[in-house]
Amino acid sequence: MNVLILGGTGAIGKAIVQVLSKDSKYKVFVTSRKDNKSVDNVYYIKGNAHDDIFLKDILLKNNYDVIIDFMVYHLDEFSKRIDFVLNNTKQYIFLSSARVYSNESKVINEDTKRLLDVCKDKEYIKTNEYALEKAKEENYLINNDKKNWTIIRPYITYNNNRLQLGVYEKEEWLYRVIKGKKVVIPSQLLTKETTMTYGGDVSKYIAKLIFNKKSFGQIYQIVNNNYTTWNKILKLYIDTLEEYGYKFKYIIANHKTDYKLPINKYQLFYDRYYNRKFYSDKLKNDINEEILFMDISKLKNCLQDYLNNYDKNNIVLNPKYTGKIDRITGEKTSLNEFKGPKNKLKYILARYTDFFTGQ
C-alpha cells in the first residue's frame, strides 16, 4: 500500500512515518524541501508540496492509496487542489485542529459547535485565523460529493522538539529560561484546564484509521482525555529545568498586558483561555479498542531529551519577539546575541519604540 505524507516533519508527521515504516505492507513516501536519505520502505521526494505543479506531477506519476496531509493552507490554495487530490487517492486524511471548537460544551466531542459557526465576534470572524481557516477547509470536504476523506482534529501535541507553554513554542519560552530571562505568562492561563498529547499517540491512532471503512467521510478528534491545568504543566517544566540548573523566572501579565504580548491574541482568547476537556468515544468505537494515551510524565521525558541534546550556543533568538518581551519585563538582551545589523536594529526598535506595534 502506497502512502503519501505531505508536510510530515512535525510532532505528528515524523511519528507517523516511524509507525508506518515498521509495517511491511506500507511504502511510505514523504515530501520534503530538504534532501533526506530514503531508508527501507520510506522514500523521500524533494520538493515544495505547496506547489501545485509539483503535487500534480507526483500524483500522476504514482498511485497513492492514502494521502495524509499535514500542510497548513490558505483557504484559496486548499479549495483549488482538493478535488484533484480526492480524485487521485483512495483515502485522503486531512489534519485539521481541535482549536476549531467553540466554548459551548464543557466536554468536547466531534459534534461540539465550532467557532466558525457560533462566534459572534464580527472582527474575529472576518479574519483567516488558523481555527477559522481550518474549519472552512473542513467544509470543503464535508460538502464534497466524494466521501473518501477523513478529518483528524488533534490538539496541543508535543515531542522532544516541540514543547509548548500556553501560546508559546519552546523557541519563545524555553530559550528565555536558558538565557536566564523572564517569561511573561498571560493573565488567566495557569488556572485553565487543558491537555497535551504525545505526537506518537496521535500517529498511532491515525494509522488505525487507514482504510478503516467506518472512517470515510468522518471526523475524529485524537486528543488525550487526561486533562490537567497549565499551572501543573508549568510546575513540571520548572522542576525539570531546575534539575538541569536552570531557574524558571516568570511574571504574570495583567489583562491589559495580554494585548501587548507578541502572540496570536485570538489563539489566546478563543482557545487557551477556554477550559478544554475532550472525549474519544467515537474513535474508540470505530477502531474497536480502548484508547490509551501517554500520561504527563512523557512530557517531562521529552523535555529532558531536548535538554540532553541541544547546543545552547546555537540558539537563535527572534529579535522582534525578544525586544517586545524584554520591554514588558524590563530586561535587556545584548546586541551580540543577534546576527547581523538588521536583526540588531529590529531588537532595538522592538525594545525601545512602538515601531512594530500591531505586528
Secondary structure, DSSP 8 states (H G I E B T S, - for coil): -EEEEESTTSTTHHHHHHHHHTSTT-EEEEEESS----BTTEEEEES-TT-HHHHHHHHHHS-EEEEEE-----HHHHHHHHHHHHHTEEEEEEE--GGGB-SS-SSB-TTS-BHHHH---HHHHTS--HHHHHHHHHHHHHTSS---EEEEE--SEEBTTB--BTTB-HHHHHHHHHTT--EEE-TTSTTSEE--EEHHHHHHHHHHHTT-GGGTTEEEE------EEHHHHHHHHHHHHHHTT----EEE--HHHHTTSSS-HHHIIIIITS---B--HHHHHHHTS------THHHHHHHHHHHHH--GGG----HHHHHHHHHHHT----GGGS-SHHHHHHHHHHHHSSTTTT-
